Amino acid sequence: MTPAEMEARIVRYGDLQPCKTAFIDAHTPGSDQKENFTIIGGGVSESADQHVHIALPHGFNIGAAGQPPKCRNSLHSHRTAEVFFVLSGRWRFFWGRWGTAGEVVLEEGDIINIPTGIFRGFENIGTDYGMIMAILGGDDAGGGVIWAPQVIEDAKAHGLVLGANQKLYDTRKGQQLPEGVGPMPVLSEEELKAFPEPEPAEVVPNHVARYQDMVSLAGKRPVKVIGENGMLRDRPGFEVDFLTRASATEEMHSHDRPSVLMPVKGHWRVSWPDGSAVLNPGDTMSVPADLPHNALPAMTGHASLFHVVATDDPAGPTWKG
């Protein structure tokens, strides 16, 4: 592929187009300053204003959330995997029906594979605008978001109504549910019993990988972070590897499906037979299937990146509790 063709498969951090009305809590105080980004795949945005940078199917979705300090994402659940790594800032992840079952704080480079089927939220507890990058299982990411009942009720008080068609309607702008479309049903107390309330001791050891641990393990070969034999032994429909300068190699390789490169630290030069491109932290690159390529640090200093590729495992529930 020519450099121009490959550049079309790179989403630069500076070119990311945010959506500030992506979800039902977009007007709710405390959540009304967040920005959502859909980088690869359709994502789970409920807004028609969401920009999709690369629509090609990969077997998973890549997105991001940017939030100023003290801004939070409201409690919700997914039917497929939701994996985050912290690109910048300091973040608190919490879970449970009311967000009180447990929590964990993640620093830059840390990664969390939040179990499916539990309500979760996250908050920027740093001092500056922060960004977390997200990987969602499946091409359709499980068909949408399941919100805790109080989130839907709070949103209604601030003018946003979610239809059963997974689309948002802003009553402050005079929008109404289309004829034949009812509001998204609120989960009943009986239905809520199906959502576990795991304690931190059940979640953190099996679903969180710390950046410094990954760095220490990245010797002569990449570290399998998420996968059957990974640090986080899960099979959510994709695998995540972690590379550093020590584990990068000039030998080119390819995959039988598209893969994604996401730098965390430093600058990386990705090369293929017809060209090369430099990636910076926050950039996302989609490498075509069967294209030989390698990734090497482009400058001196510390460098690390995540590599994501789909597997044949179903993108279904990941909670084994």
Secondary structure, 3 states (H helix, E strand, C coil): CCHHHHHCCEECHHHCCCECCCCCCCCCCCCCCCEEEEEECCCCCCCCCCCEEECCCCCEEEEEEEECCCCEEEEEECCCCEEEEEEECCEEEEECCCCCCEEEEECCCCEEEECCCCCEEEEECCCCCEEEEEEEECCCHHHCCEECHHHHHHHHHCCEEEECCCCEEEHHHCCCCCCCCCECCCCCHHHHCCCCCCCHHHHHHHHEECHHHHHHHCCCCCEEEEECCCCEECCCCEEEEEEECCCCCCCCECCCCCEEEEEEECCEEEEECCEEEEECCCCEEEECCCCCEEEEECCCCCCEEEEEEECCCCCCCCCCC
